Amino acid sequence: MSTNDISEYISILKRGDCITESQLRHLTLTVKSLLIEECSVVAVSSPTSICGDLHGQFYDLLTLFETGGQVPDTSYVFMGDYVDRGHNSVETLILLLCLKALHPDRVTLLRGNHESRQITQVYGFYDECLRKFGNGNAWNYCVDLFDYFCIAALVDGKVLCVHGGLSPEIRTIDQMRSIDRQLEIPHEGAFCDLMWSDPEEISEAWQISPRGAGYLFGEKVTTEFNAVNNLDLIARAHQLVMEGRKYLFNEKLVTVWSAPNYCYRCGNVASIMMVDENLQQNFRFFSETEKSVHGGPKGEERNALQPYFL
């Protein structure tokens, strides 16, 4: 697949259209060949920009790049949940895959809990693929690719990026590296926890999560994990924060959220966490675009969205 082909795919997306099923298949195979060479915990060099959930809000993703800088001028780590909820999960995912194919060292794609077969059949991505491609083949190409997304990223050995949080089964980053990621996210165990867990101001080390998967973990667990692994910070996504970002535990952990006005009704702002060469963090904030306000150029109905606020 040529760079000209991929650049043309990006142009197609930006004018409000979609690539063909055959083109998507070739794109996913191209990106799979890149991802299969990456470690489960991929090393990233600063400076870089770290982003949280996107959830199919394609036109807000375009604003994200306008706010934080275009690829390849800016390096990005995306911490998962590219699909479901929003009207344009297909376009959001395809754009990120195109950028990964064009600039593999400047785009890091981590897996989120929504990059799974089970979740996407319930919360929108599967139905969107059927609507836009006429069959389930495109969905199959994408969910097969999800199995190759990295579990975590490590910026300069000091900032750990992961979608959800920590696990009682994981004490070191080396243990994360040993996880077999090329499978559907399990219902329990370390892989599941990294996708589903949440930080919480609790006195205990761990609590069962109300989500039904993963755990709640507190400051003691976070402080110990950072000390054992010589980390300055854990960056994660997975939870809506109205102000776009939220530090916890004496700034040992931060939640980054990058989908403005989540589900087109939450009224939150979105953020990008920019990490410089000295690992200092600076945030840029942005709000939803007019196209997102009105459902995009195709005028999709917002009441077609599956309600879900986990």
One Martini backbone bead per residue (centre of mass of N, CA, C, O) as a GRO file, in nm:
protein
  310
    1MET     BB    1   0.095   0.037   0.025
    2SER     BB    2   0.074   0.363  -0.043
    3THR     BB    3   0.103   0.689   0.051
    4ASN     BB    4  -0.105   0.792  -0.152
    5ASP     BB    5  -0.338   0.616  -0.065
    6ILE     BB    6  -0.353   0.713   0.233
    7SER     BB    7  -0.392   1.014   0.171
    8GLU     BB    8  -0.662   0.967   0.022
    9TYR     BB    9  -0.818   0.857   0.262
   10ILE     BB   10  -0.807   1.118   0.426
   11SER     BB   11  -0.960   1.291   0.221
   12ILE     BB   12  -1.220   1.131   0.227
   13LEU     BB   13  -1.288   1.176   0.526
   14LYS     BB   14  -1.283   1.499   0.526
   15ARG     BB   15  -1.543   1.496   0.311
   16GLY     BB   16  -1.751   1.264   0.441
   17ASP     BB   17  -1.635   0.988   0.369
   18CYS     BB   18  -1.559   0.646   0.266
   19ILE     BB   19  -1.403   0.372   0.246
   20THR     BB   20  -1.357   0.069   0.141
   21GLU     BB   21  -1.345  -0.252   0.226
   22SER     BB   22  -1.081  -0.318   0.075
   23GLN     BB   23  -0.916  -0.081   0.187
   24LEU     BB   24  -0.944  -0.161   0.485
   25ARG     BB   25  -0.807  -0.430   0.470
   26HIS     BB   26  -0.528  -0.325   0.378
   27LEU     BB   27  -0.486  -0.135   0.617
   28THR     BB   28  -0.493  -0.346   0.848
   29LEU     BB   29  -0.253  -0.512   0.742
   30THR     BB   30  -0.044  -0.289   0.756
   31VAL     BB   31  -0.072  -0.232   1.065
   32LYS     BB   32  -0.022  -0.515   1.169
   33SER     BB   33   0.279  -0.530   1.072
   34LEU     BB   34   0.359  -0.315   1.288
   35LEU     BB   35   0.238  -0.417   1.566
   36ILE     BB   36   0.381  -0.703   1.579
   37GLU     BB   37   0.667  -0.549   1.650
   38GLU     BB   38   0.549  -0.463   1.915
   39CYS     BB   39   0.538  -0.414   2.228
   40SER     BB   40   0.320  -0.420   2.488
   41VAL     BB   41   0.543  -0.208   2.589
   42VAL     BB   42   0.596   0.091   2.454
   43ALA     BB   43   0.846   0.298   2.351
   44VAL     BB   44   0.868   0.653   2.430
   45SER     BB   45   0.959   0.971   2.326
   46SER     BB   46   1.041   1.271   2.404
   47PRO     BB   47   0.816   1.450   2.287
   48THR     BB   48   0.459   1.422   2.381
   49SER     BB   49   0.109   1.331   2.322
   50ILE     BB   50  -0.170   1.268   2.541
   51CYS     BB   51  -0.464   1.061   2.495
   52GLY     BB   52  -0.790   0.989   2.524
   53ASP     BB   53  -1.090   0.944   2.468
   54LEU     BB   54  -1.306   0.944   2.158
   55HIS     BB   55  -1.570   0.796   2.057
   56GLY     BB   56  -1.636   0.872   1.741
   57GLN     BB   57  -1.529   1.189   1.729
   58PHE     BB   58  -1.405   1.298   1.449
   59TYR     BB   59  -1.423   1.617   1.450
   60ASP     BB   60  -1.269   1.630   1.724
   61LEU     BB   61  -1.007   1.504   1.621
   62LEU     BB   62  -0.938   1.732   1.430
   63THR     BB   63  -0.918   1.940   1.662
   64LEU     BB   64  -0.693   1.806   1.813
   65PHE     BB   65  -0.480   1.855   1.587
   66GLU     BB   66  -0.515   2.165   1.585
   67THR     BB   67  -0.425   2.192   1.889
   68GLY     BB   68  -0.155   1.983   1.906
   69GLY     BB   69  -0.091   1.888   1.622
   70GLN     BB   70   0.048   1.746   1.356
   71VAL     BB   71   0.113   1.476   1.176
   72PRO     BB   72   0.461   1.455   1.253
   73ASP     BB   73   0.520   1.703   1.440
   74THR     BB   74   0.352   1.527   1.636
   75SER     BB   75   0.347   1.316   1.905
   76TYR     BB   76   0.140   1.020   1.981
   77VAL     BB   77  -0.074   0.899   2.254
   78PHE     BB   78  -0.325   0.655   2.247
   79MET     BB   79  -0.558   0.521   2.514
   80GLY     BB   80  -0.816   0.451   2.372
   81ASP     BB   81  -1.132   0.448   2.272
   82TYR     BB   82  -1.234   0.500   1.947
   83VAL     BB   83  -1.508   0.358   1.990
   84ASP     BB   84  -1.818   0.424   2.025
   85ARG     BB   85  -2.120   0.629   2.057
   86GLY     BB   86  -2.039   0.765   1.818
   87HIS     BB   87  -2.095   0.833   1.469
   88ASN     BB   88  -1.751   0.801   1.386
   89SER     BB   89  -1.577   0.534   1.429
   90VAL     BB   90  -1.470   0.460   1.153
   91GLU     BB   91  -1.319   0.728   1.091
   92THR     BB   92  -1.145   0.743   1.342
   93LEU     BB   93  -0.990   0.479   1.300
   94ILE     BB   94  -0.885   0.523   1.012
   95LEU     BB   95  -0.717   0.774   1.066
   96LEU     BB   96  -0.523   0.640   1.270
   97LEU     BB   97  -0.423   0.420   1.076
   98CYS     BB   98  -0.304   0.608   0.866
   99LEU     BB   99  -0.100   0.748   1.055
  100LYS     BB  100   0.047   0.490   1.134
  101ALA     BB  101   0.134   0.410   0.843
  102LEU     BB  102   0.294   0.680   0.784
  103HIS     BB  103   0.381   0.722   1.123
  104PRO     BB  104   0.483   0.489   1.337
  105ASP     BB  105   0.675   0.678   1.540
  106ARG     BB  106   0.418   0.904   1.598
  107VAL     BB  107   0.211   0.657   1.660
  108THR     BB  108   0.025   0.542   1.946
  109LEU     BB  109  -0.171   0.238   2.000
  110LEU     BB  110  -0.394   0.168   2.238
  111ARG     BB  111  -0.585  -0.028   2.439
  112GLY     BB  112  -0.925  -0.062   2.506
  113ASN     BB  113  -1.223  -0.183   2.623
  114HIS     BB  114  -1.357  -0.122   2.325
  115GLU     BB  115  -1.136  -0.317   2.192
  116SER     BB  116  -1.392  -0.530   2.133
  117ARG     BB  117  -1.629  -0.755   2.051
  118GLN     BB  118  -1.844  -0.729   2.271
  119ILE     BB  119  -1.875  -0.418   2.301
  120THR     BB  120  -1.920  -0.341   1.989
  121GLN     BB  121  -2.204  -0.499   1.976
  122VAL     BB  122  -2.351  -0.280   2.176
  123TYR     BB  123  -2.208   0.042   2.131
  124GLY     BB  124  -2.205   0.072   1.773
  125PHE     BB  125  -1.978  -0.031   1.575
  126TYR     BB  126  -2.115  -0.267   1.436
  127ASP     BB  127  -2.361  -0.110   1.323
  128GLU     BB  128  -2.192   0.093   1.161
  129CYS     BB  129  -2.064  -0.111   0.970
  130LEU     BB  130  -2.326  -0.214   0.848
  131ARG     BB  131  -2.423   0.066   0.739
  132LYS     BB  132  -2.148   0.143   0.567
  133PHE     BB  133  -2.091  -0.171   0.429
  134GLY     BB  134  -2.336  -0.410   0.456
  135ASN     BB  135  -2.143  -0.566   0.661
  136GLY     BB  136  -1.910  -0.755   0.884
  137ASN     BB  137  -1.618  -0.735   0.769
  138ALA     BB  138  -1.504  -0.470   0.881
  139TRP     BB  139  -1.527  -0.548   1.176
  140ASN     BB  140  -1.337  -0.791   1.161
  141TYR     BB  141  -1.082  -0.640   1.081
  142CYS     BB  142  -1.073  -0.460   1.337
  143VAL     BB  143  -1.086  -0.669   1.574
  144ASP     BB  144  -0.833  -0.817   1.487
  145LEU     BB  145  -0.646  -0.569   1.528
  146PHE     BB  146  -0.688  -0.515   1.833
  147ASP     BB  147  -0.501  -0.762   1.923
  148TYR     BB  148  -0.230  -0.564   1.851
  149PHE     BB  149  -0.254  -0.369   2.052
  150CYS     BB  150  -0.122  -0.207   2.292
  151ILE     BB  151  -0.120  -0.184   2.645
  152ALA     BB  152   0.138   0.012   2.667
  153ALA     BB  153   0.329   0.308   2.763
  154LEU     BB  154   0.678   0.447   2.777
  155VAL     BB  155   0.804   0.753   2.884
  156ASP     BB  156   1.128   0.759   2.942
  157GLY     BB  157   1.061   0.551   3.189
  158LYS     BB  158   0.830   0.754   3.361
  159VAL     BB  159   0.559   0.731   3.178
  160LEU     BB  160   0.260   0.567   3.219
  161CYS     BB  161   0.046   0.424   2.967
  162VAL     BB  162  -0.306   0.351   3.027
  163HIS     BB  163  -0.630   0.306   3.012
  164GLY     BB  164  -0.710   0.230   3.313
  165GLY     BB  165  -0.497   0.047   3.515
  166LEU     BB  166  -0.449  -0.158   3.770
  167SER     BB  167  -0.317  -0.471   3.922
  168PRO     BB  168  -0.286  -0.731   4.154
  169GLU     BB  169  -0.100  -0.901   3.929
  170ILE     BB  170   0.073  -0.625   3.905
  171ARG     BB  171   0.410  -0.493   3.983
  172THR     BB  172   0.542  -0.484   3.695
  173ILE     BB  173   0.628  -0.401   3.375
  174ASP     BB  174   0.737  -0.678   3.293
  175GLN     BB  175   0.460  -0.816   3.331
  176MET     BB  176   0.324  -0.666   3.100
  177ARG     BB  177   0.516  -0.769   2.871
  178SER     BB  178   0.413  -1.085   2.918
  179ILE     BB  179   0.154  -1.035   2.789
  180ASP     BB  180  -0.091  -1.178   2.596
  181ARG     BB  181  -0.253  -0.970   2.347
  182GLN     BB  182  -0.355  -1.182   2.111
  183LEU     BB  183  -0.666  -1.114   2.222
  184GLU     BB  184  -0.934  -1.115   2.382
  185ILE     BB  185  -1.059  -0.961   2.635
  186PRO     BB  186  -1.086  -1.059   2.931
  187HIS     BB  187  -1.293  -1.096   3.226
  188GLU     BB  188  -1.011  -1.155   3.367
  189GLY     BB  189  -0.733  -1.027   3.497
  190ALA     BB  190  -0.473  -0.835   3.403
  191PHE     BB  191  -0.571  -0.737   3.129
  192CYS     BB  192  -0.846  -0.646   3.224
  193ASP     BB  193  -0.755  -0.443   3.443
  194LEU     BB  194  -0.599  -0.243   3.253
  195MET     BB  195  -0.880  -0.167   3.103
  196TRP     BB  196  -1.094  -0.122   3.382
  197SER     BB  197  -0.965   0.031   3.592
  198ASP     BB  198  -0.981   0.253   3.894
  199PRO     BB  199  -0.934   0.532   4.060
  200GLU     BB  200  -0.951   0.588   4.428
  201GLU     BB  201  -1.057   0.726   4.734
  202ILE     BB  202  -0.917   0.481   4.931
  203SER     BB  203  -0.809   0.287   5.203
  204GLU     BB  204  -0.778   0.061   5.041
  205ALA     BB  205  -0.619  -0.099   4.792
  206TRP     BB  206  -0.882  -0.275   4.711
  207GLN     BB  207  -1.173  -0.291   4.489
  208ILE     BB  208  -1.455  -0.361   4.362
  209SER     BB  209  -1.598  -0.293   4.067
  210PRO     BB  210  -1.894  -0.149   3.938
  211ARG     BB  211  -1.848  -0.246   3.634
  212GLY     BB  212  -1.759  -0.576   3.650
  213ALA     BB  213  -1.453  -0.484   3.605
  214GLY     BB  214  -1.201  -0.486   3.775
  215TYR     BB  215  -1.067  -0.213   3.981
  216LEU     BB  216  -1.015  -0.043   4.270
  217PHE     BB  217  -0.758   0.207   4.338
  218GLY     BB  218  -0.518   0.354   4.539
  219GLU     BB  219  -0.258   0.532   4.665
  220LYS     BB  220  -0.083   0.300   4.768
  221VAL     BB  221  -0.062   0.147   4.501
  222THR     BB  222   0.052   0.378   4.327
  223THR     BB  223   0.307   0.445   4.492
  224GLU     BB  224   0.433   0.163   4.479
  225PHE     BB  225   0.445   0.127   4.172
  226ASN     BB  226   0.622   0.374   4.113
  227ALA     BB  227   0.862   0.289   4.290
  228VAL     BB  228   0.929   0.008   4.167
  229ASN     BB  229   0.933   0.157   3.852
  230ASN     BB  230   1.039   0.451   3.844
  231LEU     BB  231   0.798   0.662   3.851
  232ASP     BB  232   0.621   0.971   3.803
  233LEU     BB  233   0.369   0.860   3.614
  234ILE     BB  234   0.020   0.801   3.556
  235ALA     BB  235  -0.153   0.754   3.252
  236ARG     BB  236  -0.510   0.787   3.187
  237ALA     BB  237  -0.843   0.703   3.120
  238HIS     BB  238  -1.194   0.587   3.102
  239GLN     BB  239  -1.283   0.870   3.245
  240LEU     BB  240  -1.493   1.109   3.297
  241VAL     BB  241  -1.388   1.459   3.283
  242MET     BB  242  -1.504   1.775   3.277
  243GLU     BB  243  -1.200   1.921   3.262
  244GLY     BB  244  -1.018   1.679   3.096
  245ARG     BB  245  -0.858   1.665   3.380
  246LYS     BB  246  -0.709   1.449   3.656
  247TYR     BB  247  -0.564   1.451   3.958
  248LEU     BB  248  -0.394   1.212   4.175
  249PHE     BB  249  -0.202   1.137   4.434
  250ASN     BB  250   0.000   1.376   4.421
  251GLU     BB  251   0.048   1.351   4.106
  252LYS     BB  252   0.077   1.023   4.023
  253LEU     BB  253  -0.202   1.070   3.866
  254VAL     BB  254  -0.379   1.080   3.538
  255THR     BB  255  -0.667   1.195   3.374
  256VAL     BB  256  -0.754   1.166   3.026
  257TRP     BB  257  -0.980   1.363   2.815
  258SER     BB  258  -1.085   1.364   2.439
  259ALA     BB  259  -1.418   1.401   2.458
  260PRO     BB  260  -1.623   1.633   2.377
  261ASN     BB  261  -1.925   1.624   2.466
  262TYR     BB  262  -2.012   1.356   2.560
  263CYS     BB  263  -2.256   1.215   2.376
  264TYR     BB  264  -2.365   1.513   2.310
  265ARG     BB  265  -2.432   1.598   2.658
  266CYS     BB  266  -2.210   1.654   2.899
  267GLY     BB  267  -2.026   1.935   2.871
  268ASN     BB  268  -1.736   1.878   2.826
  269VAL     BB  269  -1.405   1.895   2.814
  270ALA     BB  270  -1.093   1.865   2.647
  271SER     BB  271  -0.766   1.691   2.630
  272ILE     BB  272  -0.405   1.745   2.617
  273MET     BB  273  -0.097   1.587   2.702
  274MET     BB  274   0.205   1.761   2.724
  275VAL     BB  275   0.537   1.626   2.688
  276ASP     BB  276   0.844   1.708   2.753
  277GLU     BB  277   1.188   1.663   2.780
  278ASN     BB  278   1.131   1.701   3.114
  279LEU     BB  279   0.832   1.590   3.181
  280GLN     BB  280   0.650   1.819   3.145
  281GLN     BB  281   0.315   1.932   3.198
  282ASN     BB  282   0.075   2.023   2.937
  283PHE     BB  283  -0.240   2.170   2.865
  284ARG     BB  284  -0.491   2.122   2.615
  285PHE     BB  285  -0.799   2.269   2.520
  286PHE     BB  286  -1.132   2.151   2.401
  287SER     BB  287  -1.413   2.169   2.196
  288GLU     BB  288  -1.671   2.121   2.021
  289THR     BB  289  -1.792   2.109   1.714
  290GLU     BB  290  -2.028   2.186   1.489
  291LYS     BB  291  -2.046   1.904   1.364
  292SER     BB  292  -2.101   1.765   1.635
  293VAL     BB  293  -2.354   1.922   1.716
  294HIS     BB  294  -2.496   1.818   1.417
  295GLY     BB  295  -2.373   1.520   1.334
  296GLY     BB  296  -2.262   1.606   1.082
  297PRO     BB  297  -2.298   1.597   0.731
  298LYS     BB  298  -2.521   1.350   0.759
  299GLY     BB  299  -2.720   1.386   1.006
  300GLU     BB  300  -2.720   1.223   1.252
  301GLU     BB  301  -2.893   1.067   1.500
  302ARG     BB  302  -2.870   1.088   1.843
  303ASN     BB  303  -3.101   0.879   1.929
  304ALA     BB  304  -2.918   0.626   1.822
  305LEU     BB  305  -2.774   0.612   2.073
  306GLN     BB  306  -2.621   0.426   2.308
  307PRO     BB  307  -2.666   0.411   2.632
  308TYR     BB  308  -2.350   0.495   2.808
  309PHE     BB  309  -2.143   0.574   3.120
  310LEU     BB  310  -1.863   0.415   3.181
   0.00000   0.00000   0.00000
